[in-house]
Amino acid sequence: MSTTTMNRTRRPLTTDATPARAARRRSLAGAWFYVAIALIVVFCILPFYWMIVSSLKGPRDILDNQLIPWHPSLVNYEAVFGGQNTFALALRNSGVIAGSVTVIALVLGITASYALARLTFRAKNAILAGFLATSMFPGVAILTPLFQLFANYGWIDTYRAMVIPDISFALPLGIWILTSFFRELPWELEEAARIDGCTPIQAFRRVLLPLAMPGVFTTAILVFIAAWNEFMIANSMSQTPASQPVTVAIAQFTGVSQYDQPFGTQMAAGVIVTVPLVIVVLAFQRKIVSGLTAGGLKG
């Protein structure tokens, strides 16, 4: 009787303590979650912030390691577009190269991904896996054969020598993303359009393609960024400023004067090149997330 009475008196204490402990654990887990998110944000933002701060420092203050530029100056931004730097021409070259790669990769990727998602044939999954494996192939392994091949064709120092290799690496990634997106589209809409008299091409262009625009837009952004940031192949294939993109031009920058180390100038050029991409990603982040998460859930 005494043991039973003691258990009865202790149960309310245990019952009251368990929810309190669970609440403390949940609050502690939530706190650690936000701390981890804050550390990740700082880890990602700090290099870009340091690049902006360094771009606002003059040649005398560039190595002072201060987090705040106490005497900000735009001399580095003036040097980017002045002197022996051909930054404006390099921006045009990067726009032409990245734009061409994006358009060609989208045209080919949309048609290929639609076929992989809609048609039934043998080794379809193996072909899709082959596309993904191709995008992971190291570019340095084919750099020498490509240079020799393009030299034989007379393509060195032309846009073609950079556009074609960029497409070979960007296209598999685009096909992988778009195939996952097309698989989630309701094919009943295409069948309904066919019943209403549309041809397969008209049904695809008028019905399915507008629904797939978030995935198409996501693929375009990722392909454009990859082509815009490419350096290794561009550095080997471009010999003069006539075809050099911004990644190669920044590596060959000079300082404010001819004998200065171009740290501040390179930081200013990096800010100019990066800010437009950041603005585009932030402006269309919802479409990018919806395109990347396509195929993650299946009903």
Sequence and secondary structure as in RCSB ss.txt:
>XXXX:A:sequence
MSTTTMNRTRRPLTTDATPARAARRRSLAGAWFYVAIALIVVFCILPFYWMIVSSLKGPRDILDNQLIPWHPSLV
NYEAVFGGQNTFALALRNSGVIAGSVTVIALVLGITASYALARLTFRAKNAILAGFLATSMFPGVAILTPLFQLF
ANYGWIDTYRAMVIPDISFALPLGIWILTSFFRELPWELEEAARIDGCTPIQAFRRVLLPLAMPGVFTTAILVFI
AAWNEFMIANSMSQTPASQPVTVAIAQFTGVSQYDQPFGTQMAAGVIVTVPLVIVVLAFQRKIVSGLTAGGLKG
>XXXX:A:secstr
 HHHHHHHHHHHHHHHHHHHHHHHHHHHHHHHHHHHHHHHHHHHHHHHHHHHHHHTS TTTTTS  SS SS   H
HHHHHTSTT  HHHHHHHHHHHHHHHHHHHHHHHHHHHHHHHH   TTHHHHHHHHHHHHTS GGGTHHHHHHHH
HHHT TTSSHHHHHHHHHHHHHHHHHHHHHHHHTS HHHHHHHHHTT  HHHHIIIIIHHHTHHHHHHHHHHHHH
HHHH  HHHHHH  STTT  HHHHHHT   SSTTS  HHHHHHHHHHHHHHHHHHHHHTHHHHHHHHTTTS   
